[in-house]
Amino acid sequence: MSAADPIVVVRGLRRVFDVSPPWLSRLIDREPRRLLKAVDGLDFSIVRGETLGLVGESGSGKSTLARMVVGLLAASAGQVLIEGVDLAATGDPAARRAVRRRMQMIFQDPFASLNPRWRIGAIIAEPILAFGLAGRQAAARRVGELLNLVGLHPADSRKFPHEFSGGQRQRIAIARAIASNPDFIVCDEPTSALDVSIQAQILNLMRDLQDRLGLTYLLITHNLAVVRFMATRVGVMYLGRLVEIGETEALFAKPRHPYTRMLLDAVPDLSMSGRARTPVGGEPPNPIDQPPGCPFHPRCPRAIEVCRTETPAFVDDVACHLAHGDPGWLGRE
């Protein structure tokens, strides 16, 4: 497989949660079932060696998507192909095991993701032993190498998670993630629980490891500064849908969807450019009872009649009626 081939392909991915009251309560109150569309028909791919950043407000479906990609959450419909293998559909245990070894996940809270009763050495060695990559003595040596690689000391392998700071625990989580020699890592808000100065250290570490090991990242975050620093491409999610995707610098320079523009306008203008800015207004609609047409139209300052009646298709990397008619419409104030 060449570097230009996608390592991850997502096709028509959907996840629906049934949040209805118990059936007897519904029967008595004559209420219909209540379904929440957390992820609603996503299509995208990630090329080997790149970082795809996904941004959006809380409740947009980013973390649900992350768990579906690594197989922690089953899809209601659609496919996730990792190097051409659909983990949910394949009947070959050897192929499933090989794919699971090549993908890992870094979680938001480093303390919650580490077993407090295990020493650090055992935590990092677990994927090495579980996938049969080395014996116990070789795994112990590999743990020391990994701790050095993430900026810790091999002697730290004898300690427990509570003996480390938040930034050090996230370094341990990263060491565990790369222990099985993965190709693809899903990073779910990997720095949001850390101090700002520590965030920069962890992001620099992740970039260094990507260059050294040839890693591919799916980066889930709400921090646009983190996305601009880390991502090759950026996808913007709103109410479970992908509304825009594009190269990082192009998207930051010329956003095509009004929601993307409003997210960027919410970032402080440190350069004091004087450009007119439209902060994100209103609240996202109830995801259980979404409005007809474009889901963003109740908050969109430029919405027209078609936005209120027809859901825009995702065409040319954007889901917006106005952008489809005139790609440069948003740049003219």
VOBA-1610 file (N, C-alpha, C; in pm, whole numbers, padded with zeros to 5 digits, always signed):
BEGIN
Met+00085-00119+00000Met+00000+00000+00000Met+00089+00124+00000Ser+00064+00216-00091Ser+00146+00336-00102Ser+00103+00441-00001Ala+00188+00544+00016Ala+00157+00650+00112Ala+00035+00730+00071Ala+00001+00727-00060Ala-00113+00805-00107Ala-00246+00733-00084Asp-00241+00603-00052Asp-00363+00528-00028Asp-00419+00558+00110Pro-00551+00567+00123Pro-00609+00593+00256Pro-00590+00475+00350Ile-00551+00504+00472Ile-00540+00400+00573Ile-00674+00378+00642Val-00758+00483+00643Val-00892+00476+00703Val-00993+00528+00601Val-01101+00451+00581Val-01211+00494+00494Val-01341+00479+00572Val-01416+00587+00583Val-01545+00587+00652Val-01654+00610+00548Arg-01752+00520+00542Arg-01857+00528+00442Arg-01994+00524+00508Gly-02071+00630+00489Gly-02209+00634+00536Gly-02227+00598+00682Leu-02136+00641+00767Leu-02136+00597+00907Leu-02247+00666+00986Arg-02326+00587+01056Arg-02436+00640+01137Arg-02436+00569+01272Arg-02475+00645+01375Arg-02498+00587+01508Arg-02619+00653+01568Val-02721+00573+01597Val-02846+00621+01654Val-02864+00559+01791Phe-02890+00643+01892Phe-02916+00596+02027Phe-03066+00606+02055Asp-03120+00501+02110Asp-03261+00502+02152Asp-03267+00558+02295Val-03316+00681+02309Val-03323+00746+02440Val-03469+00754+02488Ser-03551+00663+02439Ser-03693+00662+02476Ser-03713+00619+02620Pro-03821+00666+02684Pro-03858+00612+02815Pro-03893+00463+02800Pro-03903+00390+02911Pro-03943+00249+02903Pro-04074+00233+02826Trp-04090+00118+02761Trp-04204+00101+02670Trp-04338+00116+02742Leu-04343+00075+02869Leu-04470+00088+02941Leu-04505+00235+02962Ser-04405+00317+02994Ser-04430+00460+03010Ser-04475+00522+02878Arg-04413+00478+02768Arg-04454+00531+02638Arg-04596+00491+02605Leu-04631+00368+02643Leu-04766+00319+02615Leu-04870+00398+02694Ile-04839+00425+02821Ile-04934+00498+02905Ile-04948+00643+02858Asp-04832+00706+02827Asp-04833+00846+02786Asp-04856+00866+02637Arg-04864+00755+02564Arg-04883+00759+02418Arg-04775+00844+02351Glu-04652+00817+02389Glu-04538+00887+02331Glu-04467+00798+02231Pro-04416+00855+02124Pro-04337+00776+02027Pro-04196+00752+02081Arg-04122+00666+02012Arg-03982+00643+02048Arg-03902+00771+02020Arg-03798+00791+02100Arg-03712+00909+02085Arg-03573+00861+02046Leu-03530+00901+01927Leu-03402+00857+01873Leu-03307+00975+01859Leu-03185+00955+01902Leu-03083+01059+01893Leu-02980+01016+01789Lys-02966+01096+01684Lys-02869+01067+01579Lys-02736+01133+01616Ala-02650+01057+01681Ala-02521+01112+01725Ala-02425+01130+01608Val-02427+01037+01515Val-02347+01045+01392Val-02440+01010+01277Asp-02444+01096+01177Asp-02549+01083+01075Asp-02491+01088+00934Gly-02443+00974+00886Gly-02402+00961+00748Gly-02271+01028+00712Leu-02163+00991+00781Leu-02032+01052+00754Leu-01955+00974+00648Asp-01888+01049+00561Asp-01800+00992+00460Asp-01669+01071+00459Phe-01557+01004+00481Phe-01427+01069+00469Phe-01320+00960+00468Ser-01198+00999+00437Ser-01085+00907+00441Ser-00965+00978+00499Ile-00868+00900+00547Ile-00745+00955+00604Ile-00628+00887+00535Val-00543+00967+00474Val-00427+00914+00402Val-00314+00885+00500Arg-00238+00783+00469Arg-00127+00742+00555Arg-00031+00857+00581Gly+00001+00881+00708Gly+00098+00983+00746Gly+00040+01119+00773Glu-00090+01141+00748Glu-00148+01273+00771Glu-00220+01278+00905Thr-00260+01398+00944Thr-00343+01418+01062Thr-00472+01484+01019Leu-00584+01417+01041Leu-00714+01475+01016Leu-00771+01523+01149Gly-00795+01654+01160Gly-00854+01710+01280Gly-01004+01727+01263Leu-01079+01686+01364Leu-01224+01704+01363Leu-01261+01802+01474Val-01332+01909+01439Val-01370+02011+01536Val-01521+02029+01534Gly-01571+02092+01638Gly-01714+02119+01650Gly-01748+02142+01796Glu-01867+02197+01819Glu-01910+02221+01955Glu-01938+02091+02028Ser-01948+02098+02160Ser-01985+01981+02239Ser-02120+01929+02191Gly-02128+01797+02177Gly-02252+01736+02130Gly-02259+01720+01980Ser-02150+01752+01909Ser-02153+01739+01763Ser-02128+01597+01716Gly-02087+01508+01806Gly-02068+01368+01769Gly-01923+01327+01750Lys-01827+01413+01787Lys-01686+01385+01762Lys-01638+01262+01840Ser-01665+01259+01970Ser-01616+01148+02051Ser-01687+01017+02017Thr-01815+01025+01983Thr-01887+00905+01937Thr-01821+00849+01813Leu-01787+00938+01720Leu-01718+00894+01598Leu-01585+00828+01631Ala-01508+00888+01724Ala-01379+00832+01760Ala-01392+00689+01810Arg-01491+00664+01892Arg-01510+00530+01947Arg-01559+00431+01842Met-01633+00480+01745Met-01677+00392+01636Met-01561+00354+01546Val-01471+00447+01521Val-01359+00420+01432Val-01269+00309+01488Val-01247+00310+01621Val-01159+00208+01680Val-01235+00083+01723Gly-01366+00080+01700Gly-01443-00040+01730Gly-01495-00051+01871Leu-01484+00056+01952Leu-01538+00052+02088Leu-01689+00069+02089Leu-01745+00117+01979Leu-01888+00141+01969Leu-01934+00093+01833Ala-02039+00013+01830Ala-02087-00042+01703Ala-02163+00064+01624Ala-02153+00057+01493Ala-02225+00150+01406Ala-02367+00101+01383Ser-02460+00195+01372Ser-02597+00159+01335Ser-02607+00129+01187Ala-02521+00194+01108Ala-02515+00171+00964Ala-02381+00224+00915Gly-02341+00180+00795Gly-02217+00227+00736Gly-02099+00139+00770Gln-01982+00182+00725Gln-01860+00103+00739Gln-01743+00189+00785Val-01653+00125+00859Val-01522+00181+00888Val-01419+00080+00841Leu-01342+00116+00740Leu-01240+00027+00685Leu-01103+00074+00732Ile-01030-00014+00800Ile-00893+00013+00843Ile-00802-00072+00757Glu-00727-00007+00669Glu-00643-00077+00572Glu-00724-00181+00496Gly-00844-00143+00457Gly-00929-00228+00375Gly-01009-00331+00450Val-00996-00340+00583Val-01065-00441+00663Val-01176-00376+00744Asp-01296-00430+00735Asp-01409-00386+00815Asp-01416-00475+00939Leu-01377-00421+01054Leu-01371-00501+01176Leu-01508-00557+01214Ala-01614-00482+01184Ala-01748-00525+01223Ala-01801-00638+01135Ala-01742-00655+01017Ala-01797-00752+00922Ala-01705-00870+00895Thr-01575-00853+00916Thr-01483-00961+00880Thr-01502-01082+00971Gly-01494-01200+00911Gly-01504-01323+00988Gly-01370-01389+01010Asp-01263-01319+00974Asp-01128-01373+00987Asp-01065-01321+01116Pro-01055-01404+01219Pro-00998-01356+01347Pro-00855-01305+01332Ala-00776-01368+01245Ala-00637-01325+01228Ala-00631-01185+01168Ala-00718-01157+01069Ala-00720-01024+01007Ala-00767-00920+01108Arg-00868-00956+01189Arg-00919-00862+01289Arg-00812-00830+01392Arg-00739-00932+01434Arg-00633-00911+01535Arg-00519-00826+01478Ala-00484-00849+01353Ala-00376-00772+01291Ala-00414-00625+01280Val-00540-00596+01246Val-00584-00458+01234Val-00589-00392+01371Arg-00636-00464+01471Arg-00644-00406+01605Arg-00504-00371+01658Arg-00405-00449+01621Arg-00269-00415+01666Arg-00220-00286+01603Arg-00264-00259+01480Arg-00212-00143+01408Arg-00288-00014+01435Met-00388-00018+01525Met-00455+00107+01561Met-00472+00113+01713Gln-00456+00233+01767Gln-00467+00255+01911Gln-00542+00385+01936Met-00563+00415+02064Met-00639+00536+02099Met-00576+00602+02220Ile-00570+00734+02217Ile-00527+00815+02331Ile-00650+00889+02383Phe-00683+00871+02510Phe-00807+00924+02565Phe-00786+01062+02626Gln-00899+01127+02654Gln-00897+01264+02705Gln-00837+01273+02845Asp-00880+01186+02933Asp-00836+01191+03073Asp-00728+01085+03095Pro-00602+01125+03108Pro-00496+01025+03120Pro-00505+00943+03248Phe-00558+01002+03355Phe-00566+00926+03480Phe-00673+00818+03471Ala-00789+00851+03413Ala-00897+00753+03401Ala-00863+00641+03303Ser-00770+00666+03210Ser-00738+00564+03111Ser-00628+00469+03156Leu-00569+00494+03274Leu-00463+00408+03326Leu-00514+00333+03448Asn-00488+00204+03454Asn-00532+00122+03567Asn-00455+00163+03692Pro-00522+00217+03795Pro-00450+00268+03913Pro-00382+00159+03995Arg-00417+00032+03973Arg-00359-00077+04051Arg-00238-00140+03982Trp-00212-00099+03861Trp-00100-00155+03786Trp+00018-00059+03788Arg+00138-00116+03792Arg+00256-00033+03774Arg+00268+00008+03628Ile+00340+00118+03606Ile+00351+00173+03471Ile+00411+00072+03374Gly+00509-00003+03420Gly+00571-00102+03333Gly+00470-00203+03281Ala+00379-00249+03369Ala+00278-00347+03327Ala+00177-00284+03232Ile+00143-00157+03255Ile+00047-00089+03169Ile+00101-00078+03027Ile+00226-00036+03013Ile+00284-00017+02880Ile+00312-00151+02813Ala+00349-00252+02893Ala+00382-00383+02836Ala+00258-00461+02794Glu+00142-00424+02844Glu+00022-00503+02815Glu-00003-00525+02666Pro-00005-00420+02580Pro-00028-00448+02438Pro+00084-00529+02373Ile+00208-00515+02421Ile+00319-00593+02366Ile+00295-00741+02392Leu+00254-00774+02515Leu+00230-00914+02552Leu+00100-00965+02493Ala-00002-00882+02489Ala-00133-00925+02439Ala-00127-00964+02292Phe-00046-00892+02214Phe-00035-00922+02071Phe+00082-01015+02040Gly+00150-01064+02144Gly+00259-01159+02123Gly+00377-01102+02048Leu+00406-00973+02070Leu+00516-00909+01998Leu+00652-00939+02059Ala+00654-00981+02186Ala+00781-01011+02253Ala+00751-01088+02381Gly+00855-01156+02433Gly+00844-01221+02562Gly+00854-01120+02675Arg+00845-01166+02799Arg+00842-01073+02913Arg+00972-00995+02928Gln+01086-01060+02911Gln+01212-00988+02927Gln+01230-00884+02816Ala+01200-00923+02694Ala+01212-00829+02583Ala+01110-00716+02598Ala+00990-00749+02649Ala+00887-00646+02670Ala+00933-00546+02774Ala+01001-00595+02880Ala+01051-00504+02984Ala+01155-00408+02926Arg+01242-00459+02839Arg+01340-00371+02775Arg+01270-00270+02684Arg+01168-00317+02613Arg+01094-00228+02523Arg+01023-00119+02602Val+00973-00150+02721Val+00907-00050+02805Val+01005+00062+02839Gly+01130+00026+02875Gly+01231+00127+02903Gly+01258+00216+02783Glu+01265+00156+02663Glu+01286+00234+02541Glu+01171+00330+02517Leu+01049+00283+02538Leu+00932+00367+02515Leu+00925+00483+02614Leu+00960+00457+02740Leu+00961+00564+02839Leu+01064+00671+02802Asn+01180+00628+02755Asn+01279+00725+02707Asn+01225+00805+02589Leu+01153+00736+02501Leu+01103+00799+02379Leu+01003+00911+02411Val+00926+00895+02518Val+00825+00996+02553Val+00874+01094+02659Gly+01003+01090+02691Gly+01060+01188+02783Gly+01055+01151+02929Leu+01040+01022+02962Leu+01043+00976+03100Leu+01163+00883+03120His+01184+00838+03243His+01300+00754+03275His+01256+00609+03286Pro+01338+00515+03241Pro+01300+00373+03254Pro+01266+00330+03396Ala+01330+00394+03495Ala+01301+00359+03635Ala+01157+00391+03673Asp+01090+00478+03596Asp+00951+00512+03625Asp+00858+00394+03605Ser+00904+00289+03540Ser+00818+00173+03515Ser+00773+00106+03644Arg+00844+00129+03755Arg+00809+00066+03883Arg+00706+00147+03963Lys+00670+00263+03913Lys+00576+00349+03986Lys+00431+00323+03943Phe+00339+00382+04020Phe+00196+00373+03990Phe+00148+00505+03929Pro+00035+00505+03858Pro-00012+00626+03791Pro-00028+00747+03882His-00069+00725+04008His-00096+00840+04096His+00033+00915+04135Glu+00148+00857+04105Glu+00274+00921+04140Glu+00323+01018+04032Phe+00243+01039+03929Phe+00284+01126+03818Phe+00188+01244+03805Ser+00236+01349+03740Ser+00151+01464+03708Ser+00063+01432+03587Gly-00029+01522+03556Gly-00119+01499+03444Gly-00044+01487+03312Gly+00053+01576+03290Gly+00129+01569+03166Gly+00211+01441+03156Gln+00269+01398+03268Gln+00345+01273+03267Gln+00255+01153+03243Arg+00134+01156+03299Arg+00041+01046+03274Arg+00001+01039+03127Gln-00014+01156+03063Gln-00047+01152+02921Gln+00071+01099+02839Arg+00193+01128+02882Arg+00310+01069+02816Arg+00308+00917+02829Ile+00267+00868+02946Ile+00257+00724+02967Ile+00149+00665+02875Ala+00036+00735+02863Ala-00070+00688+02774Ala-00021+00683+02629Ile+00059+00780+02590Ile+00114+00781+02454Ile+00211+00664+02436Ala+00295+00639+02538Ala+00388+00525+02531Ala+00311+00394+02516Arg+00202+00380+02589Arg+00121+00258+02575Arg+00061+00249+02435Ala+00018+00365+02379Ala-00045+00363+02248Ala+00051+00320+02138Ile+00179+00357+02150Ile+00275+00323+02045Ile+00348+00192+02074Ala+00316+00125+02186Ala+00387+00003+02224Ala+00366-00110+02125Ser+00250-00116+02060Ser+00220-00225+01966Ser+00262-00191+01823Asn+00341-00085+01806Asn+00387-00041+01673Asn+00269-00013+01579Pro+00176+00075+01620Pro+00057+00100+01537Pro+00090+00191+01418Asp+00000+00189+01321Asp+00008+00282+01209Asp-00087+00400+01228Phe-00196+00378+01302Phe-00305+00474+01311Phe-00345+00492+01457Ile-00353+00618+01502Ile-00391+00647+01641Ile-00503+00750+01641Val-00610+00720+01714Val-00719+00814+01736Val-00692+00888+01866Cys-00688+01021+01857Cys-00658+01105+01973Cys-00783+01184+02009Asp-00848+01145+02118Asp-00974+01209+02159Asp-00946+01315+02265Glu-00938+01441+02222Glu-00909+01553+02313Glu-00787+01522+02400Pro-00671+01493+02340Pro-00557+01444+02420Pro-00495+01548+02510Thr-00527+01678+02493Thr-00462+01780+02576Thr-00561+01866+02653Ser-00690+01841+02640Ser-00788+01932+02700Ser-00787+01928+02852Ala-00738+01819+02913Ala-00734+01809+03059Ala-00602+01859+03118Leu-00516+01919+03034Leu-00383+01959+03078Leu-00368+02110+03080Asp-00271+02158+03159Asp-00238+02301+03159Asp-00186+02342+03021Val-00198+02472+02990Val-00161+02521+02858Val-00015+02492+02825Ser+00075+02516+02920Ser+00217+02493+02893Ser+00246+02345+02868Ile+00174+02258+02940Ile+00193+02114+02922Ile+00132+02069+02789Gln+00022+02134+02748Gln-00039+02101+02619Gln+00062+02113+02507Ala+00139+02222+02506Ala+00237+02244+02400Ala+00341+02133+02399Gln+00384+02088+02516Gln+00483+01981+02523Gln+00428+01850+02465Ile+00303+01819+02499Ile+00243+01695+02451Ile+00221+01701+02300Leu+00178+01814+02249Leu+00157+01827+02104Leu+00288+01816+02028Asn+00393+01878+02082Asn+00524+01865+02018Asn+00572+01720+02019Leu+00547+01651+02130Leu+00583+01509+02139Leu+00508+01428+02034Met+00379+01455+02019Met+00299+01381+01920Met+00349+01405+01778Arg+00387+01529+01748Arg+00439+01557+01614Arg+00575+01490+01592Asp+00660+01492+01693Asp+00789+01426+01680Asp+00773+01276+01657Leu+00681+01214+01731Leu+00657+01071+01714Leu+00598+01041+01578Gln+00512+01129+01528Gln+00455+01109+01395Gln+00563+01110+01288Asp+00657+01205+01299Asp+00765+01212+01202Asp+00859+01091+01214Arg+00885+01049+01337Arg+00981+00942+01359Arg+00923+00805+01325Leu+00796+00783+01357Leu+00736+00650+01342Leu+00640+00639+01224Gly+00616+00750+01154Gly+00525+00746+01040Gly+00379+00725+01079Leu+00337+00784+01189Leu+00202+00762+01240Leu+00098+00844+01163Thr-00025+00794+01166Thr-00140+00864+01111Thr-00234+00894+01226Tyr-00283+01019+01235Tyr-00367+01059+01348Tyr-00507+01099+01302Leu-00606+01062+01381Leu-00738+01125+01377Leu-00748+01203+01507Leu-00747+01335+01498Leu-00741+01422+01616Leu-00877+01484+01641Ile-00937+01448+01754Ile-01067+01503+01795Ile-01041+01614+01895Thr-01091+01734+01868Thr-01067+01845+01959Thr-01169+01956+01934His-01180+02046+02032His-01260+02167+02013His-01170+02290+02006Asn-01041+02269+02018Asn-00943+02378+02022Asn-00889+02404+01881Leu-00927+02516+01823Leu-00886+02546+01686Leu-00736+02571+01676Ala-00674+02623+01782Ala-00529+02643+01781Ala-00456+02510+01772Val-00505+02410+01844Val-00445+02277+01838Val-00459+02219+01698Val-00576+02237+01637Val-00599+02186+01502Val-00505+02252+01402Arg-00492+02382+01412Arg-00406+02452+01316Arg-00261+02408+01329Phe-00217+02377+01450Phe-00079+02334+01472Phe-00056+02191+01427Met-00156+02104+01447Met-00135+01960+01429Met-00186+01905+01295Ala-00296+01958+01245Ala-00371+01889+01140Ala-00322+01921+00999Thr-00325+01819+00915Thr-00302+01837+00772Thr-00431+01883+00705Arg-00542+01819+00745Arg-00674+01858+00698Arg-00767+01873+00819Val-00874+01948+00800Val-00969+01973+00908Val-01110+01940+00860Gly-01184+01868+00944Gly-01325+01844+00921Gly-01406+01912+01030Val-01517+01974+00992Val-01602+02046+01086Val-01733+01971+01100Met-01770+01936+01225Met-01893+01861+01249Met-01996+01947+01318Tyr-02122+01923+01282Tyr-02234+01993+01346Tyr-02352+01897+01352Leu-02399+01870+01474Leu-02512+01780+01497Leu-02496+01647+01425Gly-02378+01588+01437Gly-02355+01456+01382Gly-02322+01452+01235Arg-02320+01566+01168Arg-02291+01570+01025Arg-02160+01643+00999Leu-02096+01606+00892Leu-01977+01677+00846Leu-02025+01789+00754Val-01996+01915+00793Val-02044+02029+00713Val-01936+02086+00623Glu-01807+02060+00654Glu-01699+02108+00569Glu-01571+02032+00602Ile-01491+02011+00500Ile-01361+01948+00519Ile-01264+02008+00417Gly-01140+02026+00457Gly-01044+02084+00364Gly-00905+02092+00423Glu-00809+02130+00339Glu-00673+02151+00386Glu-00672+02260+00494Thr-00589+02243+00594Thr-00594+02328+00713Thr-00580+02476+00679Glu-00475+02513+00610Glu-00452+02655+00583Glu-00560+02714+00494Ala-00608+02636+00397Ala-00714+02685+00308Ala-00844+02705+00386Leu-00874+02613+00476Leu-00999+02625+00552Leu-00992+02743+00648Phe-00878+02765+00711Phe-00866+02878+00802Phe-00867+03010+00726Ala-00813+03012+00605Ala-00807+03136+00528Ala-00940+03168+00461Lys-01009+03065+00407Lys-01135+03088+00335Lys-01237+02980+00371Pro-01298+02990+00487Pro-01401+02892+00521Pro-01522+02907+00428Arg-01582+02796+00392Arg-01693+02799+00296Arg-01828+02780+00363His-01830+02726+00483His-01958+02706+00553His-01971+02813+00661Pro-02089+02871+00678Pro-02106+02976+00780Pro-02075+02930+00921Tyr-02098+02802+00952Tyr-02065+02752+01085Tyr-01914+02753+01107Thr-01838+02712+01005Thr-01692+02718+01014Thr-01646+02861+01036Arg-01704+02953+00961Arg-01667+03094+00973Arg-01696+03145+01114Met-01810+03108+01170Met-01846+03153+01304Met-01755+03093+01410Leu-01712+02968+01393Leu-01616+02909+01486Leu-01484+02985+01483Leu-01438+03018+01363Leu-01313+03092+01351Leu-01326+03233+01406Asp-01443+03294+01389Asp-01464+03429+01441Asp-01466+03432+01594Ala-01491+03316+01655Ala-01493+03312+01802Ala-01353+03311+01862Val-01250+03288+01778Val-01112+03290+01825Val-01066+03435+01840Pro-01003+03473+01951Pro-00956+03611+01968Pro-00866+03656+01853Asp-00887+03777+01805Asp-00811+03833+01694Asp-00686+03903+01749Leu-00581+03824+01775Leu-00461+03879+01836Leu-00386+03973+01741Ser-00405+03956+01612Ser-00337+04044+01516Ser-00409+04177+01501Met-00530+04190+01558Met-00609+04313+01552Met-00625+04361+01407Ser-00670+04267+01323Ser-00683+04297+01180Ser-00799+04391+01151Gly-00897+04397+01240Gly-01012+04484+01219Gly-01119+04424+01131Arg-01103+04297+01088Arg-01204+04234+01004Arg-01332+04213+01083Ala-01445+04235+01015Ala-01574+04214+01081Ala-01587+04068+01123Arg-01636+04047+01244Arg-01645+03911+01299Arg-01786+03885+01347Thr-01831+03761+01328Thr-01965+03720+01371Thr-01950+03608+01472Pro-01959+03635+01601Pro-01944+03528+01700Pro-02056+03425+01688Val-02025+03303+01734Val-02125+03196+01728Val-02242+03234+01818Gly-02359+03242+01761Gly-02478+03282+01837Gly-02573+03165+01858Gly-02658+03179+01957Gly-02760+03078+01982Gly-02703+02948+02035Glu-02790+02850+02047Glu-02754+02718+02096Glu-02787+02614+01989Pro-02711+02504+01986Pro-02745+02397+01891Pro-02887+02346+01918Pro-02962+02311+01813Pro-03096+02257+01834Pro-03093+02125+01911Asn-03207+02085+01961Asn-03219+01956+02028Asn-03185+01847+01928Pro-03083+01765+01954Pro-03045+01662+01857Pro-03151+01555+01837Ile-03244+01544+01932Ile-03352+01446+01918Ile-03461+01500+01826Asp-03480+01630+01827Asp-03584+01693+01745Asp-03518+01802+01661Gln-03446+01761+01559Gln-03371+01856+01478Gln-03464+01931+01383Pro-03430+02054+01348Pro-03515+02132+01258Pro-03510+02076+01117Pro-03612+02101+01036Pro-03608+02055+00897Pro-03506+02136+00817Gly-03470+02083+00700Gly-03374+02153+00616Gly-03234+02143+00671Cys-03155+02248+00651Cys-03018+02252+00704Cys-03024+02262+00855Pro-02955+02175+00929Pro-02965+02180+01075Pro-02908+02308+01135Phe-02826+02381+01058Phe-02764+02503+01110Phe-02849+02627+01081His-02955+02617+01004His-03025+02738+00957His-03085+02823+01071Pro-03128+02766+01187Pro-03179+02855+01292Pro-03074+02952+01348Arg-02945+02919+01331Arg-02838+03004+01383Arg-02762+03079+01273Cys-02794+03050+01148Cys-02718+03105+01037Cys-02766+03245+01001Pro-02679+03345+01000Pro-02721+03482+00968Pro-02751+03502+00820Arg-02714+03405+00735Arg-02733+03421+00591Arg-02833+03321+00533Ala-02910+03256+00619Ala-03001+03151+00572Ala-03107+03207+00478Ile-03140+03129+00375Ile-03247+03164+00280Ile-03354+03056+00288Glu-03458+03071+00209Glu-03575+02984+00222Glu-03540+02837+00201Val-03454+02806+00102Val-03422+02667+00074Val-03350+02602+00193Cys-03279+02682+00272Cys-03209+02629+00389Cys-03308+02575+00492Arg-03428+02630+00494Arg-03528+02591+00594Arg-03608+02469+00553Thr-03595+02426+00429Thr-03679+02316+00379Thr-03600+02197+00327Glu-03479+02218+00278Glu-03403+02109+00217Glu-03267+02093+00286Thr-03234+01968+00318Thr-03103+01939+00377Thr-02997+01945+00268Pro-02893+02025+00283Pro-02791+02035+00178Pro-02709+01908+00167Ala-02677+01870+00045Ala-02590+01755+00022Ala-02445+01794+00048Phe-02365+01695+00081Phe-02222+01720+00101Phe-02153+01706-00034Val-02133+01820-00100Val-02077+01824-00236Val-01955+01914-00236Asp-01849+01871-00303Asp-01725+01950-00311Asp-01674+01989-00173Asp-01685+01894-00078Asp-01629+01910+00057Asp-01702+02012+00143Val-01827+02045+00110Val-01904+02137+00193Val-02052+02104+00181Ala-02126+02123+00291Ala-02270+02100+00291Ala-02340+02232+00319Cys-02359+02312+00213Cys-02422+02444+00226Cys-02484+02482+00093His-02612+02517+00094His-02681+02554-00030His-02614+02674-00097Leu-02578+02775-00019Leu-02520+02896-00076Leu-02381+02869-00132Ala-02302+02787-00062Ala-02169+02755-00112Ala-02175+02676-00241His-02279+02591-00255His-02292+02515-00379His-02323+02606-00497Gly-02401+02711-00472Gly-02435+02801-00580Gly-02325+02897-00615Asp-02245+02937-00516Asp-02139+03036-00537Asp-02028+03008-00437Pro-01921+02936-00477Pro-01817+02896-00381Pro-01753+03013-00307Gly-01758+03135-00361Gly-01691+03245-00293Gly-01785+03337-00218Trp-01910+03291-00196Trp-02011+03381-00138Trp-01975+03426+00002Leu-01912+03339+00083Leu-01889+03371+00224Leu-01779+03475+00241Gly-01692+03488+00140Gly-01583+03583+00153Gly-01624+03726+00128Arg-01744+03748+00079Arg-01787+03883+00051Arg-01879+03933+00161Glu-01837+04033+00230Glu-01917+04089+00340Glu-01992+04211+00292
//
